[in-house]
Amino acid sequence: MGSPTGFKEIPRELAPDRPVSERLRDWREISGLLPDDRLRAQGARCMDCGIPFCHSACPVGNLIPQWNDLVNRGRWRDALTMLLKTNNFPEFTGRVCPAPCEEACVLNLERRPVTIKQIERAIIEHAFAQGWIVPQPPLLRTGKKVAVVGSGPAGLAAAAQLNKAGHLVTVFERADRVGGLLTYGIPSFKLEKSVVARRVNLMEQEGIVFRVNAHVGKDLPAGGLLGEFDALCLAGGAALPRDLPVPGRDLRGIHFAMEFLPRQNRLNFGEAESEGFLSAQGKHVVVIGGGDTGSDCVGTAHRQGAKSVTQFELLPRPPEERTPDMPWPRWPMILRVSTSHEEGGRRDWSVSTKAFSGEKGLVKSLHATRLEWTKGIDGRPGMKEVPGSEFEAPCDLCLLAMGFLGPEKGGMLDQLGVKLNAQGNVATDANFMTSLPGVFAAGDMRRGQSLVVWAIQEGRQAARAVDAFLMGRSDL
């Protein structure tokens, strides 16, 4: 611990985001970093707790007090070594992770946790700037061949770890660029795509082979991989969106969020607008769903020049502070304001969409009613419609961001014949192996819709299981 009283003397400080008026004119990242001296001061606020709740709250188990202290002492290279012990891609989590570590920080009892996420990003960006991040191909190869299906954070983490173990890794990606939702789902204002490309290029130099436009189960028979590779790791994500089956759903102008967000990212790559490009320009936009994907739709709609943006959520408005049923250090379901919400628009809770109406096949209005939420005798929440609360909202473009129901069915999963669990995800044993020997699963495809940081941890754990399957033991 650099300063035993640093947490009392040094206030929490985050780098300021770019002004709204400036950032709405482009797609560059919103957040920046503090100068090194002020970041080192933030590291001094860490109390090196006897029980590091931050560490236990982090899905990848980051050794947070250790690298906080090293940053405070100016030992950036040692901090990098400590960070990379647990996280393959801190440049991703340092940008898009919701930071459960900070919620569990002891200083968060006073709502001023250590700026862990900011320090994590600073360590890796400092390392890239200093030229410390270089390709590290394995010294020895095992001769074993592994196919990883899906190049999102779980697939990339699994590939990186398996390559480190010396296996010959090929990653199959159905899109035309590597990265999964890192590339096509998350907007550039949260994660610039050059950051993803930088890491992918590094992995290629380390010997990992990426095959794009390779849709396993469609372009490539899944069964063929079984004969070509010694093991498979399925990391295709949870791409099946939750739909809204109400009258008028078939009107034009109602789309899933993942029909909307990737098209803007493609435009940012310099691709010409296609006939199916979805633009919010000059439109009344309604986003249904209050999570991160919904927030990404809000920010994208702002930048496209929407006339208005409204976000509806079925659940009630969360409290602004922890309540007795969400005690520290657990992750609290409190009201969160994203950078997209800061840019404008309106949020509304306890709203149930009942129907859409339109003109000439195009959506023009959303019809909804308000809900009253109560707790039953068993403590479970229940809802009922409030009589006379029906209302209509203008809607030229509706984006459905209500979550995902698991991996897409058919295709690869049917061809392989792997079993699914009750939630519709790929079922595995404790070692991440599916019902088919030698075939493993990781990430959202296995655990359901979750966070990037959980996907990385899943990929790492699955890689260890694959390595042990192939070699009889694993040092990963």
C-alpha positions as CSV (number, residue, x, y, z in Angstrom):
1,M,0.0,0.0,0.0
2,G,1.6,3.2,-1.2
3,S,-0.1,5.5,1.3
4,P,-1.9,4.2,4.4
5,T,-4.0,7.4,4.5
6,G,-4.3,7.9,0.7
7,F,-8.0,7.0,0.8
8,K,-8.6,9.8,3.2
9,E,-6.5,12.5,1.6
10,I,-6.9,11.9,-2.1
11,P,-10.4,12.3,-3.7
12,R,-11.7,9.9,-6.3
13,E,-11.0,11.4,-9.7
14,L,-12.0,10.2,-13.2
15,A,-10.8,11.5,-16.5
16,P,-13.5,13.8,-17.9
17,D,-15.5,12.5,-20.8
18,R,-15.5,14.6,-24.0
19,P,-18.2,17.3,-24.0
20,V,-21.6,16.1,-25.3
21,S,-21.7,18.9,-28.0
22,E,-18.4,17.6,-29.3
23,R,-18.8,13.8,-29.1
24,L,-22.2,13.8,-30.8
25,R,-20.5,14.9,-34.0
26,D,-18.3,11.8,-34.3
27,W,-17.9,8.2,-33.4
28,R,-14.7,8.4,-31.4
29,E,-14.4,7.1,-27.9
30,I,-16.0,9.3,-25.2
31,S,-13.7,8.6,-22.3
32,G,-10.0,9.4,-21.9
33,L,-7.3,8.9,-19.2
34,L,-5.7,11.0,-16.5
35,P,-2.1,12.0,-16.7
36,D,0.3,9.4,-15.2
37,D,1.0,11.3,-12.0
38,R,-2.7,11.6,-11.2
39,L,-3.3,8.0,-12.0
40,R,-0.6,7.1,-9.6
41,A,-2.4,9.1,-7.0
42,Q,-5.6,7.2,-7.6
43,G,-3.6,4.0,-7.1
44,A,-2.6,5.3,-3.7
45,R,-6.3,5.4,-2.6
46,C,-6.4,1.5,-2.6
47,M,-6.3,0.3,1.0
48,D,-4.9,-3.2,0.2
49,C,-7.7,-4.7,2.3
50,G,-7.1,-7.8,4.2
51,I,-10.1,-9.3,2.4
52,P,-10.0,-7.8,-1.2
53,F,-13.7,-7.8,-2.1
54,C,-12.8,-6.2,-5.4
55,H,-10.8,-9.3,-6.3
56,S,-13.6,-11.7,-5.5
57,A,-16.2,-9.6,-7.4
58,C,-14.1,-9.6,-10.6
59,P,-15.1,-12.5,-12.9
60,V,-11.5,-13.0,-14.1
61,G,-10.1,-12.6,-10.6
62,N,-7.9,-9.6,-11.3
63,L,-5.2,-9.0,-8.7
64,I,-6.4,-5.5,-8.2
65,P,-4.7,-4.4,-4.9
66,Q,-1.3,-5.6,-6.3
67,W,-1.4,-3.6,-9.5
68,N,-3.0,-0.6,-7.8
69,D,0.1,-0.4,-5.6
70,L,2.5,-1.0,-8.4
71,V,1.0,1.9,-10.4
72,N,1.2,4.1,-7.4
73,R,4.9,3.3,-7.2
74,G,5.4,4.0,-10.9
75,R,6.3,0.3,-11.6
76,W,4.1,0.2,-14.7
77,R,5.8,-2.9,-16.3
78,D,5.4,-4.9,-13.1
79,A,1.8,-3.8,-13.0
80,L,1.3,-5.0,-16.5
81,T,2.7,-8.4,-15.6
82,M,0.3,-8.7,-12.7
83,L,-2.6,-7.6,-14.9
84,L,-1.9,-10.1,-17.7
85,K,-1.8,-13.0,-15.2
86,T,-5.6,-13.0,-15.1
87,N,-6.9,-11.0,-18.1
88,N,-6.0,-11.5,-21.8
89,F,-7.7,-8.3,-22.9
90,P,-7.6,-5.5,-20.3
91,E,-8.0,-3.0,-23.2
92,F,-11.5,-4.3,-23.7
93,T,-12.6,-4.6,-20.1
94,G,-11.0,-1.3,-19.2
95,R,-13.5,0.3,-21.6
96,V,-16.7,-1.7,-21.5
97,C,-16.8,-3.6,-18.2
98,P,-19.4,-2.3,-15.8
99,A,-16.8,-2.7,-13.0
100,P,-18.3,-5.0,-10.4
101,C,-14.9,-4.6,-8.7
102,E,-15.7,-1.0,-7.9
103,E,-19.1,-1.8,-6.5
104,A,-17.4,-4.3,-4.1
105,C,-14.6,-1.9,-3.2
106,V,-14.6,-1.1,0.6
107,L,-14.5,2.6,-0.2
108,N,-17.8,2.2,-2.1
109,L,-19.4,2.0,1.3
110,E,-19.0,5.8,1.1
111,R,-19.7,5.9,-2.7
112,R,-16.2,6.8,-3.6
113,P,-14.5,3.5,-4.7
114,V,-11.0,3.3,-6.1
115,T,-11.0,4.0,-9.9
116,I,-10.1,0.4,-10.7
117,K,-11.4,0.3,-14.2
118,Q,-9.6,3.5,-15.2
119,I,-6.3,2.2,-13.7
120,E,-6.7,-1.1,-15.6
121,R,-7.1,0.7,-18.9
122,A,-4.2,3.0,-18.1
123,I,-1.8,0.0,-17.4
124,I,-2.5,-1.7,-20.8
125,E,-2.5,1.6,-22.8
126,H,0.8,2.6,-21.1
127,A,2.2,-0.8,-22.1
128,F,1.2,-0.4,-25.7
129,A,2.6,3.1,-25.9
130,Q,5.9,1.9,-24.4
131,G,6.1,-0.9,-26.9
132,W,6.0,-3.6,-24.2
133,I,3.2,-5.5,-25.9
134,V,4.8,-7.7,-28.6
135,P,3.9,-11.0,-30.2
136,Q,4.9,-13.9,-27.9
137,P,4.4,-17.1,-30.0
138,P,4.9,-20.4,-28.0
139,L,8.4,-21.8,-28.0
140,L,7.1,-25.4,-28.6
141,R,4.1,-26.7,-30.5
142,T,2.1,-29.8,-29.4
143,G,0.9,-30.7,-32.9
144,K,-2.7,-30.7,-31.6
145,K,-5.2,-28.8,-33.7
146,V,-8.1,-26.9,-32.1
147,A,-11.0,-25.1,-33.8
148,V,-12.6,-22.2,-32.0
149,V,-16.0,-21.3,-33.4
150,G,-16.8,-17.6,-32.7
151,S,-14.4,-14.7,-32.3
152,G,-16.1,-12.7,-29.6
153,P,-14.3,-12.2,-26.2
154,A,-14.9,-15.8,-25.2
155,G,-13.5,-17.2,-28.4
156,L,-10.6,-14.9,-28.5
157,A,-9.7,-15.7,-24.9
158,A,-9.9,-19.4,-25.5
159,A,-7.8,-19.1,-28.7
160,A,-5.2,-17.0,-26.9
161,Q,-4.8,-19.4,-24.0
162,L,-4.8,-22.5,-26.3
163,N,-2.1,-21.0,-28.5
164,K,-0.1,-20.1,-25.4
165,A,-0.2,-23.9,-24.5
166,G,1.3,-24.6,-27.9
167,H,-1.7,-25.9,-29.8
168,L,-2.5,-25.0,-33.4
169,V,-5.6,-22.8,-33.2
170,T,-7.9,-21.8,-36.0
171,V,-10.8,-19.4,-35.2
172,F,-13.9,-19.5,-37.4
173,E,-15.9,-16.3,-37.6
174,R,-19.1,-16.0,-39.7
175,A,-18.8,-12.2,-40.2
176,D,-16.3,-10.5,-42.4
177,R,-14.3,-9.2,-39.5
178,V,-13.0,-10.7,-36.3
179,G,-14.3,-9.7,-32.9
180,G,-17.9,-10.7,-32.7
181,L,-19.9,-8.2,-30.6
182,L,-16.7,-6.3,-29.8
183,T,-16.6,-5.4,-33.5
184,Y,-20.2,-5.2,-34.6
185,G,-22.3,-5.0,-31.5
186,I,-20.6,-2.4,-29.3
187,P,-20.6,1.2,-30.7
188,S,-17.3,2.8,-31.5
189,F,-17.9,5.6,-29.1
190,K,-17.5,3.0,-26.3
191,L,-14.8,0.8,-28.0
192,E,-13.0,2.0,-31.1
193,K,-12.5,-0.8,-33.5
194,S,-8.8,0.0,-33.9
195,V,-8.4,-1.3,-30.4
196,V,-9.9,-4.7,-31.4
197,A,-7.9,-4.9,-34.6
198,R,-4.7,-4.1,-32.7
199,R,-5.2,-7.2,-30.5
200,V,-6.3,-9.4,-33.4
201,N,-3.2,-8.5,-35.4
202,L,-1.1,-9.4,-32.4
203,M,-2.8,-12.8,-32.0
204,E,-2.2,-13.5,-35.7
205,Q,1.5,-12.8,-35.3
206,E,1.5,-15.2,-32.4
207,G,0.3,-18.0,-34.8
208,I,-3.5,-18.0,-34.4
209,V,-5.3,-18.5,-37.8
210,F,-8.5,-16.5,-38.3
211,R,-11.0,-17.6,-41.0
212,V,-13.7,-15.0,-41.6
213,N,-16.9,-15.4,-43.7
214,A,-16.8,-18.9,-42.3
215,H,-20.3,-19.7,-40.9
216,V,-20.0,-23.1,-39.3
217,G,-23.2,-25.0,-39.8
218,K,-24.1,-23.1,-42.9
219,D,-21.0,-22.4,-45.1
220,L,-19.0,-25.1,-43.4
221,P,-20.5,-28.4,-42.2
222,A,-19.9,-28.7,-38.5
223,G,-19.2,-32.4,-38.7
224,G,-16.3,-31.7,-41.0
225,L,-14.5,-30.0,-38.2
226,L,-14.6,-33.1,-36.0
227,G,-12.5,-35.0,-38.5
228,E,-10.0,-32.1,-39.1
229,F,-9.4,-31.0,-35.5
230,D,-8.5,-32.7,-32.3
231,A,-11.0,-30.6,-30.3
232,L,-13.6,-27.9,-30.8
233,C,-14.5,-25.0,-28.6
234,L,-17.9,-23.5,-29.3
235,A,-18.1,-19.8,-28.5
236,G,-20.8,-18.5,-30.8
237,G,-22.5,-16.3,-28.3
238,A,-26.2,-15.9,-27.4
239,A,-27.5,-14.3,-30.6
240,L,-31.2,-15.2,-30.4
241,P,-33.0,-12.0,-29.5
242,R,-36.2,-11.8,-27.5
243,D,-39.1,-10.7,-29.7
244,L,-42.2,-8.7,-28.9
245,P,-45.2,-10.5,-30.4
246,V,-47.9,-7.7,-30.3
247,P,-50.2,-6.4,-33.0
248,G,-48.4,-4.4,-35.6
249,R,-45.1,-6.1,-35.0
250,D,-44.8,-6.8,-38.8
251,L,-44.8,-3.1,-39.7
252,R,-41.7,-1.8,-41.3
253,G,-39.4,0.2,-39.0
254,I,-39.4,-2.2,-36.1
255,H,-36.1,-4.0,-35.7
256,F,-33.9,-5.9,-33.3
257,A,-31.1,-3.9,-31.8
258,M,-28.6,-6.2,-33.5
259,E,-30.0,-5.3,-36.8
260,F,-29.4,-1.6,-36.1
261,L,-26.1,-1.4,-34.3
262,P,-23.9,-3.5,-36.6
263,R,-24.9,-1.5,-39.7
264,Q,-23.7,1.7,-38.2
265,N,-20.4,0.1,-37.3
266,R,-20.1,-1.1,-40.9
267,L,-20.6,2.4,-42.1
268,N,-17.9,3.6,-39.7
269,F,-15.6,1.1,-41.4
270,G,-16.1,3.0,-44.6
271,E,-18.6,0.6,-46.2
272,A,-21.2,2.2,-48.4
273,E,-24.8,2.4,-47.1
274,S,-26.7,-0.6,-48.3
275,E,-30.4,-0.7,-49.2
276,G,-31.2,-2.0,-45.8
277,F,-29.3,0.6,-43.8
278,L,-31.3,1.8,-40.8
279,S,-31.0,5.4,-39.9
280,A,-32.6,7.3,-37.0
281,Q,-32.1,10.7,-38.8
282,G,-35.1,12.9,-38.4
283,K,-37.2,10.1,-36.7
284,H,-39.0,9.6,-33.5
285,V,-37.0,6.6,-32.1
286,V,-38.3,4.3,-29.4
287,V,-35.9,1.9,-27.7
288,I,-37.6,-1.0,-25.8
289,G,-35.3,-2.3,-23.1
290,G,-33.3,-0.6,-20.4
291,G,-30.0,-2.5,-20.5
292,D,-26.6,-1.8,-22.0
293,T,-27.8,-2.7,-25.5
294,G,-30.7,-0.3,-25.2
295,S,-28.3,2.4,-24.1
296,D,-26.1,1.7,-27.1
297,C,-29.1,2.2,-29.3
298,V,-29.8,5.5,-27.6
299,G,-26.3,6.8,-28.2
300,T,-26.3,5.7,-31.8
301,A,-29.6,7.3,-32.5
302,H,-28.4,10.6,-31.0
303,R,-25.4,10.6,-33.4
304,Q,-27.5,9.7,-36.4
305,G,-29.7,12.8,-35.8
306,A,-32.9,11.4,-34.3
307,K,-35.7,13.9,-33.8
308,S,-36.5,12.3,-30.4
309,V,-35.3,9.3,-28.5
310,T,-37.4,7.5,-25.9
311,Q,-36.4,4.4,-23.9
312,F,-39.1,2.3,-22.3
313,E,-38.4,-0.4,-19.7
314,L,-40.9,-3.0,-18.5
315,L,-39.4,-3.1,-15.0
316,P,-39.9,-0.3,-12.4
317,R,-37.5,2.5,-12.0
318,P,-34.5,1.2,-9.9
319,P,-33.6,3.0,-6.6
320,E,-30.7,5.4,-6.7
321,E,-29.1,3.9,-3.6
322,R,-28.6,0.4,-2.3
323,T,-31.6,-1.0,-0.4
324,P,-31.5,-3.6,2.4
325,D,-32.2,-6.4,-0.1
326,M,-29.0,-5.6,-2.1
327,P,-26.3,-5.2,0.5
328,W,-22.7,-4.4,-0.2
329,P,-20.5,-5.9,-1.6
330,R,-23.1,-7.6,-3.9
331,W,-23.8,-6.0,-7.3
332,P,-26.7,-3.6,-6.7
333,M,-29.6,-3.2,-9.1
334,I,-29.6,0.6,-8.8
335,L,-30.4,3.4,-11.3
336,R,-27.4,3.8,-13.7
337,V,-27.0,6.7,-16.1
338,S,-24.8,5.9,-19.1
339,T,-23.0,8.4,-21.3
340,S,-25.7,7.9,-23.9
341,H,-28.4,8.9,-21.4
342,E,-26.3,12.0,-20.6
343,E,-26.6,13.0,-24.2
344,G,-30.4,13.5,-24.1
345,G,-33.6,11.6,-24.7
346,R,-36.2,10.4,-22.2
347,R,-36.4,7.3,-20.1
348,D,-39.6,5.7,-18.8
349,W,-40.2,2.7,-16.6
350,S,-43.1,0.3,-15.8
351,V,-44.3,0.5,-19.4
352,S,-45.8,-2.4,-21.3
353,T,-46.0,-2.2,-25.1
354,K,-49.4,-3.4,-26.3
355,A,-49.4,-2.7,-30.0
356,F,-47.9,-0.7,-32.9
357,S,-49.9,1.2,-35.6
358,G,-48.8,2.8,-38.8
359,E,-49.5,4.1,-42.3
360,K,-48.8,2.4,-45.6
361,G,-47.0,-0.4,-43.8
362,L,-44.6,1.9,-41.8
363,V,-44.8,2.1,-38.1
364,K,-45.9,5.5,-36.8
365,S,-47.1,5.0,-33.2
366,L,-46.5,2.8,-30.2
367,H,-49.4,2.0,-27.9
368,A,-48.6,1.2,-24.3
369,T,-50.0,1.0,-20.8
370,R,-48.4,1.6,-17.4
371,L,-47.8,-1.1,-14.9
372,E,-48.0,-1.4,-11.2
373,W,-45.4,-3.7,-9.6
374,T,-46.0,-5.4,-6.3
375,K,-44.4,-8.2,-4.2
376,G,-46.4,-11.3,-3.5
377,I,-46.4,-13.2,-0.3
378,D,-43.5,-15.3,-1.5
379,G,-41.5,-12.1,-2.2
380,R,-41.5,-12.5,-5.9
381,P,-42.4,-9.4,-8.0
382,G,-45.7,-9.3,-9.9
383,M,-47.2,-6.7,-12.2
384,K,-50.6,-5.6,-13.3
385,E,-51.8,-3.0,-15.7
386,V,-53.0,0.3,-14.3
387,P,-56.6,1.0,-15.5
388,G,-56.9,4.1,-17.7
389,S,-53.1,4.5,-18.1
390,E,-53.0,3.7,-21.8
391,F,-51.0,6.1,-23.9
392,E,-49.6,6.5,-27.4
393,A,-46.1,7.6,-28.4
394,P,-44.8,8.7,-31.8
395,C,-42.6,6.1,-33.3
396,D,-40.9,6.1,-36.7
397,L,-38.2,3.6,-35.7
398,C,-38.5,1.1,-32.9
399,L,-35.5,-0.9,-31.7
400,L,-36.1,-4.0,-29.6
401,A,-33.3,-4.4,-27.0
402,M,-35.0,-6.8,-24.6
403,G,-32.2,-9.2,-24.2
404,F,-31.3,-12.6,-25.7
405,L,-32.7,-16.1,-25.3
406,G,-29.5,-18.0,-25.9
407,P,-27.6,-19.4,-28.9
408,E,-29.3,-19.6,-32.3
409,K,-30.8,-23.0,-32.8
410,G,-30.3,-25.2,-35.9
411,G,-27.2,-25.1,-38.0
412,M,-24.1,-26.0,-36.1
413,L,-25.8,-27.1,-32.9
414,D,-28.1,-29.4,-34.7
415,Q,-25.4,-30.8,-36.9
416,L,-23.2,-31.6,-33.9
417,G,-26.1,-32.9,-31.9
418,V,-25.0,-31.3,-28.6
419,K,-27.5,-31.2,-25.8
420,L,-29.0,-28.0,-24.5
421,N,-30.0,-27.2,-20.9
422,A,-33.4,-26.0,-19.7
423,Q,-32.5,-22.4,-20.5
424,G,-31.7,-23.3,-24.1
425,N,-28.0,-22.9,-23.8
426,V,-25.4,-25.5,-24.7
427,A,-25.1,-27.9,-21.8
428,T,-21.7,-28.8,-20.5
429,D,-20.2,-30.7,-17.6
430,A,-17.9,-29.1,-15.0
431,N,-15.0,-29.3,-17.4
432,F,-16.9,-27.3,-20.1
433,M,-17.3,-30.4,-22.3
434,T,-20.6,-30.8,-24.1
435,S,-22.5,-34.0,-24.6
436,L,-20.1,-34.7,-27.5
437,P,-16.6,-35.8,-26.4
438,G,-13.9,-33.4,-27.5
439,V,-16.4,-30.6,-28.1
440,F,-16.4,-27.8,-25.5
441,A,-18.4,-24.6,-25.1
442,A,-17.7,-21.3,-23.5
443,G,-19.2,-17.8,-23.0
444,D,-22.7,-16.7,-23.7
445,M,-23.4,-19.9,-25.7
446,R,-22.9,-21.8,-22.5
447,R,-24.0,-19.5,-19.7
448,G,-26.4,-17.2,-21.5
449,Q,-26.3,-13.5,-22.1
450,S,-23.7,-11.9,-19.9
451,L,-20.7,-9.5,-19.7
452,V,-17.6,-9.3,-21.8
453,V,-15.5,-9.9,-18.6
454,W,-17.5,-13.1,-18.0
455,A,-16.9,-14.2,-21.6
456,I,-13.2,-13.8,-21.2
457,Q,-13.2,-15.8,-18.0
458,E,-15.3,-18.5,-19.7
459,G,-12.9,-18.7,-22.6
460,R,-9.9,-19.0,-20.3
461,Q,-11.5,-21.8,-18.3
462,A,-12.7,-23.7,-21.3
463,A,-9.1,-23.4,-22.8
464,R,-7.7,-25.1,-19.7
465,A,-10.2,-27.9,-20.0
466,V,-9.4,-28.4,-23.7
467,D,-5.7,-28.4,-22.9
468,A,-6.2,-31.0,-20.2
469,F,-8.3,-33.1,-22.5
470,L,-5.6,-33.1,-25.2
471,M,-2.5,-33.4,-23.0
472,G,-3.8,-35.2,-19.9
473,R,-2.9,-32.2,-17.7
474,S,-2.7,-28.4,-18.1
475,D,-0.5,-25.6,-16.8
476,L,-2.9,-22.9,-18.0
